[in-house]
Amino acid sequence: MSKLLSCQFYIQPGAKESAIAGLYGDILKIRIKARAVDGKANTALIAFLAAELDIPPSSITLLKGSKNRLKTLQLPAEYSQNCHPLLHAYLRTINAP
C-alpha cells in the first residue's frame, strides 16, 4: 500500500478560472471555477488536483470541509513531479520526514 498525504487547501469557488493562487497563510490557495453548489466545487477541486498531479481522481479523498473553504484532502504521496511548482513545493513540505 502506498503512503498517503493528508493536506489542507483553501478554496475560492466561483473564480474566473481554476488555478493555483498562491499561499493563504501557510496553506495553498486554489481558485476553482465551479460554484459551491451541490458539491460542484468539491468535485471540480478533486478533478483539478488529479489533473495537476497526474493521478486518478478516485485516489483523492475529501476528509473534511465539504461545506467549507478550508478542505482537508487525502492523496497519494507519489504523484507527477511535473505539476505546478508551488503545488509541488507545498506537498514536499507536508511529505517531509
N, C-alpha and C positions, 0 to 999 in steps of 0.2 A: 504494500500500500504506500502511495506517495505521500510526502509531507504536505500539510495544508497550512495556509496562512489565514489568519483572522485579521482583517484590516478595516479601518474606518475611512469613509469618504463623505465629504459634504457635497450635497447635490443641489443644483439650481435647476429645477424643472421649468419648462416653458421658454427655454432660451432660443435664440435665433438659429443656432446650430449646436450639435453635440460636439464637445471638445473639452480637453483638459485645460482648466483655467488657472492653475497655479495652486499656491498653498492658502489655506484658510486657517490661520494659526499654525499648528503643526500637522494638520490634516489636509490631504489632497482634495481640492475642489474640482468637481466635474460639472460642466453645463450639459444639460440634456434637453434636446429639442421637444420631446414629448411632454405633455402636460401631466400634472399629478392628479389624474382622474382614473378611477378604476384600475389602479396599479400599472397604468401605461408607462409612467416614468420609471418605475422599478424594472419592468421588462426591458425598456429601452436602455437603462443603465447596464444591465447584465449583458445585453447584446453588444453594447458599445465596448465594454471591458473585454468581452470574449474576442471581439474582432481585433482590438488593440493587442491583446496578449496571444492571439492565435491559438486559442483553446476553445473547446466546445462550450456553449452557454450552459449546458447541463452540468458542467463541472464547477459552476459558481452558485453559491447558495446565499440567499439573504437571511442573515441570522437575526438582525434587529433593525428597527427603523422603517418598517413597511409604510408607516404613515408619518414619517419624519424626514427632514432634510439630512439628518445625520444617520448614515447607514453603516451597519457592520456586515461585511461580506466575508465568506469563506471561499478561498480559491486555492488551486494547486500552487505549490512553491516552484514548480517547474513550468515555465512559460517562455514565450518567444523573447529573446533579448533585443529584438528589433522594434519593440514598442516605443512609444513616446518617451524621450529621455527623462522627463520629470516623473512619469509613472514608474519607470524602471528604477530610478534612484529612490523613490518613495518605498517601493516594495523591497528593495535591498535593505533599507533601514529596518523594516519590520522583520526581515528574514535573518538579520544579523544575530550571531550567537550571543 
